[in-house]
């Protein structure tokens, strides 16, 4: 990276190399807009430390990906919704899985009863994955999968079905969430103990680095940390600390930082405090750039450029007067855009009540399209950069995050990886989040915080509710029949042989488990069978509560 030029000269060089969209960049009154504003010696977009954005041209070259989150019922049900999203103008898919799948359980497991297909799509075998993406060209559209404990298994199924459809793994583009640390901290969908789970993360990072150049092997997620009750500063700090832990994990495995860091991505919440959220994103880029360069020795700009997906805040939505959620979502989405997100999911107005209907999901997508095509906010990179208020908030976000990093570093005796794991084992993260959630709830109950339709402005709460999506017991029965059919038609001896081999590979920490998992799912071993095989080696994690 050039260090002799001033920031403006560096920006000019980067902007000149950009492929800017061929359209006039003006206001509605015809006033010509520069791509960036500010003095020459100020921070610039696309220039280290990337506070103002990872790219010099930002949305003048490419709009964010409108990646709508979808998943319900069976794979065939969700495939239909995916195609509706694509027809409505969505250009990226994001898959939600049901609770049994998230916990590595098959749909016919006794603990799955009543949960199959309820909060996402049910995936038991490769056959379901084949149904899920049937008729969708995965060489043309990128896919994100929100899965963590069983991420390696779902990833293997995705690879196997794509290759059977004629798309080589090297051409697949998208993201595997695969962020197990935040599960122990916030979302609680863990299966194996932390260190064994990190082995799976290590193996997926190494596998994707070597064989899938377009794939993001991990999306380090602050979203669920925030949804659990963390403050914006805690979301920022815990998320980046987890990112530093994954860097150290990959470095321990012998991967050069510039080989894998460009394919690390992030996933942040867009909450309702508009300017605070924008400052959070700007601070995140600055911190990541500095730490990857100064602490971990990155030299590639791509390693230092934090790129992230944003989802509007589910926890901000209300069951009362659900149409008001459209307004909340639009404000939160605008914060994500002004903060420089690379992709965006907008929640639907009915998500405090159920999974979104087709109409609600379409309105959520239209919200993004209004921002992208009607508001002209895409014409200027970081239009709020230089605002005394925003810059002050950005600096304060960074200061609070650095204080938290210092604590975690101390817990790990100079290792962020060990500090994060120790913080999980000591319930330090869990305690911080619980305390913040309690404070926020206390403010709400005391009337110190207004939520429209909940604490004030209640007129309309007694009106008839909107239509919601219904997932029935018949949908669950269909999934049971699908799984039974696959088990009857597969070669059981091939399945057992593949699972035995996987057990042997899992027992050797020097080996990468991904090829063995791909072999197992390719002969239609179920998700639960593969997870149980891994569990026979790794054991299961039980959280010890703090009293």
N, C-alpha and C positions, 0 to 999 in steps of 0.2 A: 504494500500500500504506500502511495506517495505521502511523504510527510513534509516536503519543502513548500508546497503550494499552500496559500491561505484557504480557509474553508470555501470561500466563494469560487475561487479558481477550481478547486476540486469538484465543487458542485457543477460548475459549467462543463467540465470535462465529462462528468458522469451523465449529465442531462443530454449533452450532444450525442452520447452513445445510446440513448433511450429510443425506443420505437414509439413515438408519441402518436396518439390517435389522430386521425385526419378529420378535425372538426374545429370550428371557431370556439375559442375559450373566452367568452365574454359574459357580461351580465345580461339580463333580459332587456336592459336599456341600450345594449350595444357597447358598453364600456369594456375595453380590452383588459384582460387580466393577465398579470405576470404569473409564471408557474410557481414562484416563491417570493416572499417579501422579507425584508430585514436587511441590516447592515452587512457589509462584506465580511467583517470579522466575527459575525455571530455564527452560532451553530447552524448547519444547513442540512436539509434532508439528503439522505444517501451518502453522508459524510460522517465518519467516526466522530462522536459516539452514537450517532443515529437517533438522538433524542427526537428529532423532527420527522423521522420516518426512515425505513430501511432503504428506500429507493429515491433517487434524485427527482424523478418525474411523478412518483406516486400514481394517483389515479388518472393522470393525463395519459399514461401509457396503457394501463389495464385497470379496470374496475375490480373491486374485491369480488371473490367468488361468492355467489349467493347459494350457500350450502344449507339446504333445509333438512332438518332432523326428522326422520320418519321411521316408524316400525310399529306394527301391531299385528295380533293374530298369527296366522301362518305366513310362511314365506311367500306364498302365492298372493295373499292379501297385501303384503307390503310391496311386492313387485308391482302390483297395480298402482299403488300410491306413488311409488318411485316414478313410474311412467307419467302419471298425472303432473308431478312436480316438473319433470323435464318438458312436458308439453306447455306448462304455464310459464316457462322461461328460466327455471332453475338450472344452474350449470355445474352443480356439484351435489353429490348425495352424501348423506350422513345417516348411519344406521343405528337405531335404538334397539336394544335387545331386551327381552323380558327378564324378570328376576331369576328364574331358574337358570337361564343361559348365563347371566352375569355371575352366578354362583357355581357354574360348572356342573349343573345338575341336568339330567335328561328329563324330558317332559313327563315320563311315566314314573319318576321318582315320587315317593310318598310326600316329600316336602314341597313338590311342585304343584300339588293339588290346589286348584283355585287360582293359580298365578300364571298359568300358561297363556302367553300372548297378551297379558293384561297391560303391561307398561312398556312393551316393545315386542319385537318379533321373536318367535320361538325357533331356535336353531339347534337341532339334535345331531344331524349328520351332514355329510357332503351333499346328499340329495336335497336337503333344505337349502343349502347355499346355492346349488344349481338352480333351484326354483326362484331364489331371491333375486338373482341377477339375470334371469332368462330374458333374452331379447334386448339387453342393454350392452352397448359396446364399451367395455372397460378399457379399451385403448384410447377412447376419446373423452370419457368423463372420469373425473377423479372421485374417489370414494373414501369416506371417513367411517371408521367403526369405533363406537364407544364401548369398549370392552377392556377389562383390566386383568383380573385374576386368570381367566381362561384365554387371555389375548393370544398367546402363542398357538393355541388350538384353533381358534376362529381364524387367525391369520393363515394357518396352514390350509384350512378348508377353502378360504378365499383364493389362495394361490392355486390350489388343485383344480377348483372349478374354472378359474380363468384359463388355465392352460388347456383344460379339456375343451374349452370354447374357442381355442386357437389364439389366445393372447399370451405371449411369453411373459414370464414374471418380470423380465427386465423392462417391459413396456408399461407395467402397471404403475399408476400414479395415485397417490392418496396418503392416508394417515391412519395409523393404528394408535388408539389412545394409549394403552399399555403403560399407564402411570400408576404403578401399584402403591407407591409411597403415600399418595393422597387418600388411598383407600383406608389405610390404617389411621390416618390423621382425621378423616372426615366422613367418607361415604360408607365405610365398613363392609364393602363387598370383597373381603379377602377370603382366601382359602388356605394357602400355605404360609408357613412362618416367613417373616420379612426377608431373611438372607437367602432362602431358597427361591422366593419369588423374584428377588433381584437377579438370581442366576438366569431365570427365564427372560427377564428384561435384557440382560447382557447378551444372551444368545440371539434374541430377535434383532437387537441393534447390529451385532456382528454379521448376522445372516443378510440383513437388508443392505448393509454397507458393502458387502462383497457381491451381492447378486441382484439388487434392486435399486438402481441409481435414482429412480424417480420417486421412491417411496420414503415417507417419513415414518420411521420405526417407532416413534414415541411422540405423543402430544402431552406435554407436561401441563397439568390442568390445575388452575386455580379456581375454576368454576365451582366445583363441588365443595372446596374449602370455604368459599364465600357463601354458598347456599346453606352450609351448616351453621353459619353465624359469625364468621370471621369479619373483621373490619377490612376496608380496602387495603390498608397498609399491611395487614397480616396476610391477606390474599397474595399481594405482591411479593412479600418476603418469603413466605412458605413455599410459594410456587418456584421462585428462582432458586431458593435453597435446594429444593428437590432437583431442579435442573443441574445445579452444580454437583449434587450427589451422583446423578446419572453420568455426568462427564467423568468424574473420578472412577466410577465403576467401569466405564469403557476404557479409560486409560490403563487401569489395572489389568484389563484383558489384552493389552498390547496394541490397541487401536490408536493411531495418531489422531490428535484432536481435529485436524483439518480434513480427516477422512470421514468422520461421522457427524461432527457438530453442524455442518450445513444442512443436515437432514433432521435436526431436532426442531420441533415446533412447539408452540405454546397455545393454551386455550384459557382465555380469561372471561370473567363475568362482565357484563355491562349492566351496572346497577343504576338506581334512579338519581343518585347525587351526580348530576351532569358533569360539572367541572372536575370534581374529584376523580371521576372515572377517566377522563381524558388525561389528567396529570399522572394517574397510575400507569397508563400505557406508555407515556413518554418516559417516565422514570424507569420503567422496566427495560426499555431499549438501552438506555444509557448505562444502567447497572450491568446488564448482560454483556455489552460491548467491552466495558472496562475489565470485568472479571475474566472473561474468556481470553482477552489479550494479555493482561498483566499477571493474572494468577496461573492460567493454564497454558499460556504460550501460543495461542492461536495467531496465525499470520494471515489467513484467508479472510477477506471481507465477509464472505458468506458465513463463516463461523461466528463472526461478531454481530451479524445482523439478526436481531431477534425478530422472528415473524410469528404472527399469532392469528388464531381463529377467535371470534367473539360470539357469545350467545347472550341474548338479553336475559335478564334475571327472572327465573321462574318464581323465586321466593317473593318477588315484588308483586306478583299477580294476585288478584282477589277473586273469590267465588261470588262476592257481592258485586252487582252491576258489572258483569264481565266485559261488556263493551268498552268500559273505561280502560281496560287492559290494552286496547289498541293504541291509546294515547301513550301509556307508559312504555310500551314496546317501541314506538316510534322515537321517543326521546332517548331511550337507552341505545337504540340502534344508531342514532345520530352521534351519540358520544363515541361509539365504537368507530364510526367512520372518521370523525374529526380527530380521533386518537390514532388513526392510521392502520386499522385492521386489514389483514389480507383475505380473510373470509368471514362470513357473518351468517348466523342463524337467528331469525326473529321468531320469538315464541308466539303461539296463537292465543287468541283471547279466551279460549275455553280450557286452557291447560290447568287451571286451578280446580277444574271439575272432572276432567277426563282427558284421554288422548284426543288430539285435535281432529275435528271433522275435516272433510275435504274443503269446505267453504272457508273455515277458519284458517286453515293452512294457506289457502290461496290469498286471503287478505294479508296474512303475515308476510308472504313473499311480495305482494304488491307494495307493502310498506317499504321494503328495500328498494324496489324499482322506482318508487316516487323519489326516494333520497338520491338514487343514482342518476335519474334522467330528468327530474323536474327542478331540483333545488340549486343546481350549479355548485354544490359544495365540493364536487370532485375536481374543480378547475384549478385549485390552488393547494399546494402541499402545505400541511400544517398551518392552516389559516389562523389559528389561535397562538402560534408561536410568537413570543415577544410580549404577550399580554402580561402585565405585572402580576396579575392574579394567578394566571395559569402557571407562569414560571415559578412563582413562590410556592404554589401547591406542589409542583413537580419536585422542587428542591426538598420540601418537607417530606414528601413520600419517600424520596431517596434516603433522607436522614433516618427516618423511622425504620426503613428496611435494613439499612446498614447496622443499626443497633441490634436488630434481631439476628442478623448474620453473625455478629460478634458472639452472641450467646450460644448459637448453634455450633460455631467453630470451637468454642470453649468446651462444650459437651463432647465434641469429638477429638479433643486434644490436637487441634490443627487440621482435622479432616472433616470436610463437610459431609462426606458419605457416612462416616462413623457418627458424626454429630446428629444427622437426621435420624439414623436408625436408633441411636441412643435416646433421642427425644421421643421417638415413637414408643420404645420399650418402657420409658419412664412416664409415659402419658403426658409429656410436656406440651406437645402440640394439641392434643385432645383437650387438655385443661385450658389452654389459652382460648381455643375456639369456643368451648363451653362458657367460659367467663364472658366473652364478648357477646355471645348469643343471649345470655341472661341479662346483660346490661341493656341490650336493644329491646328485648321483650319487656323489661321493667319500664323503660321509657314509653313504650307503646301503651302499656296498661295504665300508666300514670297520666296519660294524655299529653305527654311532652313531645310526642311525635304524631303527626297527622297522617292518616291513610284514608284517602277519599273512599267513602262507602263503608268503612269499617269503624273509624273513630269519629268521623264527622261527615256531614253531607250525606245522610242516610236515605234521603228521598229517592225512591226507585228500587230500594232493596226488596220490596214485597212484590215487585212485578214478576211475571212469569219468566222463568229462566230460558236460556237458549237451548237448542237441541245439542245433545252430546253423543259422541261415538259410543256404541255399546259393544263390548266383547262378551260373548255368551259362552255357556258351557258347551254348546255345540261346536264352537271354534276349538275348544280344548280337546273335545272328542276327535275332531278331524286330525289334530296333530298327533294324538295317540295312535290313530290308525295309520298315519303316514310313517311313524317310527316303527310300528309293528311290521309294516310291509317291507321296509328296508331291512330289518333284522332277518326276516324270513327269506329274502332273496339274496343276501350276501353270502360270501364264503367264510364261514365261522373259523375254519382252520387258518385261513390267511389273516383274519383279524387277530387271533390269538398269537400267531407267530410275530406279527407286527408289534403287538403290545408287549410281548416278552422282550423283543429287541429294544423297545423304548425304555423298558425298566432297566435294562443293562446300561444303556447310554446315560440315563438320568443318574445312575449311581456313580458315574465318573464325572466329576466336576470339570475336568479338562475338555470334555467333549461338548459339542453344540447339539442341543436336542432337536432343533428345527427339522433337519432332514428326516429324523426318525418319526417325528409327529406327522409330517407330510405323508410319509409312507403309511402310517396307521390310518389317518382319515381317508386316504385314497382307496382303501379297501372297506370303507364305510364303518370303521370303528366309531362309536358314538362319542359325543363330547364328554359324557359322564364316564365312559370307560377309559378314555385317555386321561382325564383328570384323576380318576381313582388310581390308575397306574402310576402317575407322577406322585400322588399322595402316599402310595405305599413306600416310596423312597424319601419324600420330603417331610411327611407328616402333615398335620393340620394345625392351624393357628387358632388359639383361643385368647381373646383379649381379657386381661385382668382389669376389672373396673377400678377407678379411683374412688375412694370413699371419703 
